[in-house]
Amino acid sequence: MGRRRAHHPACRTARPITWRPVTELVSPQAEAYAEAHTSGVDGQLAEVASWTQSETAAPQMMSGLAEARLLEALIVASGARHVLEIGTFTGFGALTMAAAVSDGGHVTTLEVDEETAAVARRHIAASEYASRIELIVGNALETIERLPGPFDLVYIDAGKADYPAYYEAVMGKLSERGVIVADNLFRAGLVLDSSVDDAGTQGMREFARRVHEDERVHNVMLTIGDGVMLAWRRPAGG
């Protein structure tokens, strides 16, 4: 879709890493400034990110640096111990979150494609946090139905047409102070173009509408990465 890539100067690795960019809705200068003042990654996370950039056909599917650090901050600030990720890809997001959960914490990550899951398994197995991660392959909606919960944080970054269904499926599994984080709300700007009506774009518009109108939650849409939506249960009396 003509997305521009930018190297993050703070990444301490011998191989350059390019991260999924902010869409052109945000100026390149602002994006570069934000990247330059966001903690980079090193060690195995840098290796996974670099491998994803060089060896996959769609590296933009990997969680961006800003999203990864936001997830880490939410987990650290809330003390989240039980995390659900919908959409594993090569494992970068799951590994980021597994490193952030406290001892005894756990990340359950769901992937529909077996070949993709095999790649993620290799990356997870090589991590010191492998024991904190459970990767389940299959239809995410069917899997969520079987999971007991509750989850302190749910990260949605999978098939865009299914976002509304994912939202409804996880609301009943969300802990009292849990947070839902969903990526790609802008869909590279396509949600703003009324002439675009493919299933994925329609799904993202419906997800945004449904969350915003849901009286069970408060929400905020952030203009980082490709657009991130956060939703959490309304406080009593709120």
C-alpha positions in Angstrom: 0.0 0.0 0.0 3.0 2.3 -0.4 3.8 2.4 3.2 7.1 4.2 4.1 9.6 2.4 6.3 11.9 4.0 8.8 14.9 2.6 10.6 14.8 3.0 14.3 18.2 4.5 15.5 17.9 3.1 19.0 17.9 -0.6 18.0 21.1 -2.1 19.1 21.6 -4.8 16.5 24.1 -5.4 13.7 21.2 -5.7 11.2 19.0 -2.7 10.5 15.4 -3.1 11.6 12.5 -1.2 9.9 9.3 -0.8 11.8 5.7 -0.5 10.6 5.2 3.2 10.1 2.6 5.7 11.2 0.4 6.3 8.1 0.7 9.5 6.2 -2.0 10.9 8.5 0.9 11.8 10.8 3.9 13.8 9.5 7.1 12.0 8.8 8.9 14.5 10.9 6.7 13.7 13.9 7.1 10.0 13.3 10.9 10.2 13.1 11.0 12.3 16.3 8.8 9.8 18.2 10.9 6.8 17.0 14.1 8.5 18.0 12.7 9.0 21.5 11.3 5.5 22.0 13.3 2.7 23.6 14.7 0.3 21.0 15.1 -3.4 21.4 18.1 -5.6 21.5 19.0 -9.3 22.0 16.5 -11.9 20.8 13.7 -9.4 20.2 16.0 -7.5 17.8 16.8 -10.8 16.1 13.2 -11.8 15.7 12.3 -8.3 14.3 15.2 -8.4 11.9 14.3 -11.9 10.7 10.7 -10.9 10.2 11.8 -7.9 8.1 14.1 -9.9 5.9 12.4 -13.3 5.6 8.6 -12.6 5.5 6.5 -11.4 2.6 4.5 -9.0 4.8 6.8 -7.7 7.6 4.4 -4.9 8.3 2.2 -7.5 10.1 4.7 -7.5 13.0 3.8 -5.3 15.9 5.5 -1.9 15.5 7.9 -0.6 18.1 5.5 2.0 19.5 2.7 -0.7 19.9 5.2 -3.1 21.5 6.3 -0.5 24.0 2.7 0.5 24.7 1.8 -3.1 25.4 4.8 -3.4 27.7 3.9 -0.2 29.6 0.3 -1.4 30.1 1.4 -4.7 31.5 4.0 -3.2 33.8 1.7 -0.4 35.0 -1.3 -2.7 35.6 0.6 -5.7 36.9 -1.2 -7.8 34.3 -0.4 -11.5 34.7 -2.7 -13.2 32.2 -2.5 -12.0 28.6 -4.3 -13.1 25.5 -2.9 -12.3 22.0 -5.0 -12.9 18.9 -2.6 -13.1 16.0 0.9 -14.4 16.7 2.7 -13.9 13.4 6.4 -14.5 14.0 6.1 -14.1 17.8 7.5 -10.6 18.4 4.5 -9.3 20.2 4.1 -12.4 22.4 7.8 -12.3 23.3 7.6 -8.6 24.2 4.6 -9.2 26.5 6.0 -12.3 28.0 9.1 -10.4 29.1 6.9 -7.8 30.8 4.5 -10.0 32.8 5.6 -10.7 36.4 6.8 -14.0 37.6 3.9 -16.5 37.3 2.4 -14.5 34.4 1.4 -16.1 31.2 0.7 -15.2 27.6 -1.7 -17.2 25.5 -1.2 -16.4 21.8 -3.5 -17.6 19.0 -2.5 -18.2 15.4 -4.6 -19.6 12.6 -1.8 -20.6 10.2 0.3 -23.7 11.0 3.3 -22.6 9.0 3.4 -19.2 10.6 3.0 -20.8 14.0 5.9 -23.1 13.3 8.1 -20.0 12.8 6.8 -18.4 16.0 7.5 -21.6 17.9 11.1 -21.5 16.9 11.5 -17.9 18.1 9.6 -18.7 21.3 11.7 -21.8 22.0 14.8 -19.8 21.8 13.6 -17.3 24.4 14.3 -17.3 28.1 10.6 -16.5 28.5 9.4 -19.6 26.5 7.8 -21.1 29.6 5.5 -18.1 29.9 4.0 -18.5 26.4 1.4 -20.9 25.1 0.8 -20.9 21.4 -2.5 -22.4 20.2 -3.1 -23.0 16.5 -6.7 -22.9 15.1 -9.7 -20.8 14.6 -9.4 -18.0 17.2 -13.1 -17.6 17.9 -13.4 -21.3 18.6 -10.3 -21.3 20.8 -11.4 -18.2 22.8 -14.7 -19.9 23.6 -12.8 -22.8 25.2 -10.4 -20.5 27.2 -11.3 -20.0 30.8 -9.9 -16.5 31.3 -10.0 -14.0 32.9 -7.4 -12.0 31.0 -5.9 -8.8 32.2 -4.8 -7.7 28.8 -6.1 -8.8 25.3 -4.2 -7.7 22.2 -6.0 -8.1 18.9 -3.9 -8.0 15.7 -5.4 -10.6 13.4 -8.0 -10.8 10.5 -9.5 -7.4 10.3 -13.0 -8.5 9.2 -13.3 -10.5 12.4 -12.4 -7.7 14.8 -16.1 -7.1 15.9 -16.5 -10.9 16.6 -13.2 -11.0 18.5 -14.3 -8.0 20.6 -17.6 -9.7 21.6 -15.8 -13.0 22.3 -13.2 -11.5 24.7 -15.4 -9.1 26.6 -16.8 -12.0 28.7 -13.2 -13.1 29.4 -11.9 -9.7 30.4 -10.9 -9.2 34.1 -12.5 -6.4 36.1 -9.6 -4.1 35.4 -8.6 -5.6 32.1 -7.7 -3.7 28.9 -8.4 -4.6 25.3 -5.8 -3.3 22.8 -6.6 -3.5 19.1 -4.1 -2.6 16.3 -4.6 -1.3 12.7 -7.7 1.0 13.4 -6.7 3.2 10.5 -6.0 0.3 8.1 -3.3 2.5 6.4 -6.0 5.3 6.0 -8.5 3.1 4.2 -11.2 3.5 6.9 -11.3 7.2 6.1 -12.0 6.6 2.4 -15.8 6.1 1.9 -15.2 4.5 -1.5 -13.3 1.6 0.2 -15.7 -1.2 1.3 -13.7 -4.4 1.4 -14.5 -6.8 4.2 -11.4 -5.9 6.3 -12.0 -2.2 6.1 -15.7 -2.6 6.9 -14.7 -4.8 9.9 -12.4 -2.1 11.3 -15.1 0.6 10.9 -17.6 -1.6 12.6 -15.2 -2.5 15.4 -14.5 1.2 16.1 -18.2 2.0 16.1 -19.1 -0.9 18.3 -16.5 -0.2 20.9 -17.2 3.5 21.0 -20.9 2.9 21.4 -20.6 0.1 23.9 -21.9 1.4 27.3 -19.9 -1.4 29.1 -16.5 0.3 28.3 -14.6 3.5 28.1 -12.2 3.7 25.1 -9.6 5.8 23.4 -8.2 5.7 19.9 -4.5 6.6 19.7 -2.8 7.8 16.6 0.3 5.7 17.0 1.4 3.1 14.5 -1.6 2.3 12.2 -4.0 3.4 14.9 -4.6 1.7 18.2 -7.8 1.4 20.2 -7.9 0.8 23.9 -11.0 -0.3 25.8 -11.6 -1.1 29.4 -14.6 -1.6 31.7 -16.4 1.5 32.9 -15.8 2.2 36.6 -18.8 1.8 38.8 -20.8 5.0 38.5 -18.8 6.0 35.4 
